[in-house]
Amino acid sequence: MKREKKVWISLILVFILMMVLSGCSGVTGPKTAKINITINPNPVPYDSEAENWPLDIILDESNGVGVTLTSVRFDSYDQAEELYYTQFLYEEDIIDWFESNYIPAFSILQNDIVYGGTAKYTIVTVEGIDDNENPIEATARVDLLPQ
């Protein structure tokens, strides 16, 4: 009986060790999406013929979970680096700009944007909810070169 008890204890210890070494001991929840914002080019040169700053904005999901975008915010800062203008895009506006407000896993949304005005830089903030109901937020800075 004593020997049988030692065998069971040994088997349990070996099983626990295998679980720990194989990484199966931790409980992990569902993945969370990751949105990356790419501005091309950045810094953005001034186009003297069009009298604006043309750029591409690319939103890509890189963690394998789709995202429904709920808002995109543009906070523009002047030469004194003070916030002087904020623009919000919500569902309909996002669909107008990007033709969709949903980014499938490992996919992108892209659009050409034209800036006018006197901004030194703009902070772009993208918010959404991923397919696993996690809130998502990403930011990027767009630097605008002088005229």
C-alpha positions, 0 to 999 in steps of 0.5 A: 500500500505504501509503495502504491501511494508513492507511485501515484504521488510520483505520477502526479508530480511528473504530470504537473511537471509536464504541464508546467514545462509545456506551458499548459498550466496557465489559463489564457483568454482570447487574443486581443486585436492590435491596430497599427497606424502607418502614415506615408510619408511622415513627415509630410511635405507640402505640395505647393501646386495643390496647396496642401499636405497629401498623405496615405493613412493605413490601418492594419490589424496584426494580431489575428483578431478583426476590429470594428472601428468606432471612431477616428479622431484627428487632434491638430496642433499649431506652431505653438504646439497648442491644440486648435482643432479636433475632427471626429469620424464615427461609423458613417464617416469611417465607412465614407473614408475607408469604405468599411469600418471593419478590419478583418484579422491580418488585413488593412484599411487605407485612404488618401488624406489631404491636409490644409491649414496651419497644423504643425502636427496631428495626433490620429487616434483610432478606437474600436471593439475587436471580435472578442469584445475587447476595446482597442485604441491606437495613436500615431503622430503626423508631422507636417513640414513647413510650406 
